Amino acid sequence: VGGDDASDARRLERLFDGAHLQWKVCKYPLLGGAGDDARASPSGVGSHADSGFLTLLVQDCVGGLQAQLDDGGWVDVAPVPGSVVVNMGEMLQLASAGRV
């Protein structure tokens, strides 16, 4: 990155030559019915970094997603039903030399 737009685009395209595509679909069902009685399942994923390029997380009304801050602390990501959280993975960090 740092050349003209066309050379930057070609450099980025080369990163995806022979790219590996991975899909993972997770659903953590609510327990206790719907509405105010619903609570999140104890199922989940522990603290981790996404190794891919991008992760898309479709949100519902149940929270639980957290993001790690630069100081190592954690902050809750408030759920917005119908929204999509875009998580930039380690490969995007590498491809952008940490600028993203």
Residue pairs with C-beta under 8 A, 6 or more apart in sequence:
1 8
1 11
1 96
1 97
1 99
2 8
3 11
12 95
15 91
15 95
22 52
26 45
28 40
28 41
28 43
28 44
28 62
28 64
29 41
30 38
30 39
30 40
30 41
30 62
31 38
31 39
31 40
31 41
32 38
32 39
38 62
40 62
40 63
40 64
44 64
47 68
49 89
49 90
50 87
50 89
50 90
51 89
51 90
51 91
52 89
52 90
52 91
53 88
53 89
53 91
53 92
53 95
54 86
54 87
54 88
54 89
54 92
55 86
55 87
55 89
56 84
56 85
56 86
56 87
57 65
57 84
57 85
57 86
57 87
58 83
58 84
59 65
59 79
59 80
59 81
59 82
59 83
59 84
59 85
60 79
60 81
61 79
61 81
62 79
63 76
63 77
63 78
63 79
65 76
65 77
65 79
65 85
66 74
66 75
66 76
66 77
67 74
67 75
67 77
68 74
69 75
77 85
88 100
92 100
93 100
